[in-house]
Amino acid sequence: MSVEADAGRLKTEADEPGWEVDPDDEWGVAVIATVGRQLKLRREAVGMRAGEFGKAVGYGEDLVYKIEGGKRIPRQEYLDKAGEVLGAGGLISATWEDVKKVRYPKKVRELGKLEGKAVEIGVYECNSIHGLLQTPEHARALFEAWQPPYSPDDVERMVAARLARQSVFERDPAPSVHFVLEEAPLRRQVGGTMVWRQQLERLLVVGRLNNVTLQVMPTNTEAHPGLDGRIELLKFPDGTAVGRADGLFNGRPVADPRQLRILELQYGTLRAQALPPRESLAFIKQLLGET
């Protein structure tokens, strides 16, 4: 087998932040360990050393060992290149279908699964712009402001996970999605003026989608049920639902119909008190025009 080495600098861990394996994610650890073992066995079967293989795919030897040892999550590009170099006929590339399912933290995957199944999503967000609406730069600025601070790798991993959830807007058939956002977070220039303006423009784009309703709750409104915190409601094709509210049921997710009715009543009241969708988009445009 002829191997053409990459003439450029080989990638190291610093080039791919946020691709470490979460040791508390048992399923994720098992999947990545299995894929790594397959890569190692195939490499050894063709008689290639780790360093030689690394040059062929553009990665440093240490990173190759960590991927094969189940310590690092391989990127799709890595798997594709490895398949070409090892002559695997697409079998290695196919493992990405399993890898991408464990790419993101366990808690985010669980939430993403629920959002991915829901036919209706309702969210009231009081302190920030909801994750499904955030730009990458906005999300990164939020994570970087956390105390105690996250490592750069953790920040990138969480940004990627948050953006992955936004695939909900690409589903077919599309779910019905409702947002109620407070005015104050819309005015907060997270990440600076440019990032803030890009975030508001993102809200306008999403708010115009046929399956999305976006409403703004003015700061000068009367007291409402959302003053205790966030409210979320997810409804599924089989008629079941799950929801949670910071101020009810100890903030835990609930599925009992009687408890869900309380959440639905509160969320319905919020939507009634917020600006109508058309006025909400006009309000966001006005904010952009003030700078």
Sequence and secondary structure as in RCSB ss.txt:
>XXXX:A:sequence
MSVEADAGRLKTEADEPGWEVDPDDEWGVAVIATVGRQLKLRREAVGMRAGEFGKAVGYGEDLVYKIEGGKRIPR
QEYLDKAGEVLGAGGLISATWEDVKKVRYPKKVRELGKLEGKAVEIGVYECNSIHGLLQTPEHARALFEAWQPPY
SPDDVERMVAARLARQSVFERDPAPSVHFVLEEAPLRRQVGGTMVWRQQLERLLVVGRLNNVTLQVMPTNTEAHP
GLDGRIELLKFPDGTAVGRADGLFNGRPVADPRQLRILELQYGTLRAQALPPRESLAFIKQLLGET
>XXXX:A:secstr
      SS  B GGGSTT B  TT HHHHHHHHHHHHHHHHHHHHTT  HHHHHHHHTB HHHHHHHHTTSB   
HHHHHHHHHHHT TTTTGGGHHHHGGGSS HHHHHHHHHHHH SEEEEEESSS  GGG  HHHHHHHHHT SS  
 HHHHHHHHHHHHHHGGGGG SS  EEEEEEEHHHHHS TT HHHHHHHHHHHHHHHTSTTEEEEEE TTS   G
GGG  EEEEE TTS EEEEETTBGGG  B  HHHHHHHHHHHHHHHHHS  HHHHHHHHHHHHHT 
